Amino acid sequence: MTKEIDIDRIDRKILRQLAQDGRIAWSELADLVGLSLTPTLRRVRRLEEAGYIQGYVAKLDEARLAGRMSVLVAVTLTSQSEETLARFEEAIVAAPEVMSCFLMTGDADYSLRVVVPDLETYHQFLTRTLTRIPGVAHIKSGFALRTVLNRASALV
């Protein structure tokens, strides 16, 4: 259960350190934020319970695992009814090529980040998955030439 709490400068330091290295030793974290071990752990637990920390994950090499091609895809639907949105989101969540999906304002209804090894695999995703989702009206793809910045979490 999450509860609303105020976070201070030390909480923010803890969050920054954990966002950079979720496997940091608790004693090292305590040293970096200027507290002893027990108060540091108490703060971490409080941040977890309040939902500021939602879990700990490994940063994986996307290019080695999924492919070197990142495609940003704008998808427009035939309508924005709850049923159409839910059906689209359900299909996208099940597609392993999709790394991120955002419901948008503006011209497109959704923005996707798709990672695939090559153009042929993207073509298969496009024709076998994306265009078969009921309610998809328009798809616009843009291919990333280079990743300039890809932060793992929001700045704290």
N, C-alpha and C positions, 0 to 999 in steps of 0.2 A: 504494500500500500504506500502511495506517495503522499507526502505532506509538504506544504509550503514552508520553506525556511529562508531566512536571509543568509546570503553568503558574503563573507568578508574577504579581505586581501589574502589571508592565509589559505582560505578555501580555494580561491582562484589559483594560487600557486600550486596547490595540490592537484587541482584539475588540469592545469597546464602540464605538470610533470607526468601525470598518468596518461594524458593524451599523447605525449611524446614517447613514453615507455610504460606500457601497462604491466610490464613484468619487473619493474624496479623493486629492489629490496625495500621492505618497509623501513628499515633502519636508515637506508640512504635517502629515502623520501623525507623522513623526519629531519635529517641533517639539512637537506636542501631547503626545507620550509622553515627551519629554525625552531622546531619543537622537539620534545622528547617523543619516544615511540608511542606511549599510551595515548596522549592527546591527539597525535597524528592519526592513529588507528580509529580513535573515537570519531574524528572528523570525517575520515573516509567512510565509515559505516553510516554516519548521518547523511552524507552526500549520496550514498547508495540508496538509503531508505527514502530520501526525498526525490529520487529519480534523476538527479543530476548525472550520476554515473549509472548507465544502463547495462553495462557489461564490459568485459575485457576481451579483445579480439587480437589476433595476429595480423600484421600488415603483410599481405601476400603479394608476390610479384605477378601482377595481372598479365603482363606480356608473356611470361613463361607458361602460365596456367591456361589462360583463355585466348590469348592472341594479341598481336601487336596493333590491330586495327580498332580504333575507337570511332564510333559513329554516333553523331548527335542527331536524333530523329524527332521531328515535330509531327505530331499526329492530330488530325482534326476528325471529330466524330460527327455522325449524322444528327445527333441531338445530345443534350446534356442532361437527359433524364437520369434519375438515380439508378434505374435498371441498366441503362446503357453504360454509365460510368462504372458501376459495379462489375458488369460483365467484362468490360475492357480491363479493369484492374486485376480481376481474377486471372485472366489469361496472361497478362504481363508478369504477374508474380510467379507464374508457373514456367516462364521462359528463362532458362539459365543464362542466355546471352545478354539479358537486360541487367545491368549493374545498378541503374538508378531510374526512377520514374517519378515525375513531378506533374501534378495537376496544375495547369497554368491559367493565367488571365491572358487576354490578347487574342491574336489570330488562331493559334493552335490550342487545342484542349490539353494536350500532354506533351511533355518533353522527356525523351528517353536517352539514356547513355547505354549504348550497346557495344560489347567488346567481342570481337571474333578474330580468328587467325588470318582470314583472307577475304577477298571480295566475293569469291564463290560461296563461302559460308554465309556471308551477309545476304547474298541473293537468296539462298535457301531459307534463311530466317524470314526475309521479307515475303517470299512467295508461299512458304509453308506454314508460317505462324502469323505474322502481323496482318497480312491482307485477308486472312481467314477469320479474323475476329469480327463478329457481328457488330455493325455500327461504325466501322472505320470508313471514313469518307475520303480522306486525303493524307498522304504521307510525303514528307520532305526530309531527305537525308543530307547530312553534311559530314564530310570525313575529316577528322582531326589530323593535321599534318605533324603536329608536335605537341606534347604536353608541356606547358610552361609552368603550371602550378596545379597541384592536386592535394589540397589539405585533407587530412583525415578527419578533422573535427573543427568546429567553430572556434574562433579565438576566444580566449577566456580573459 
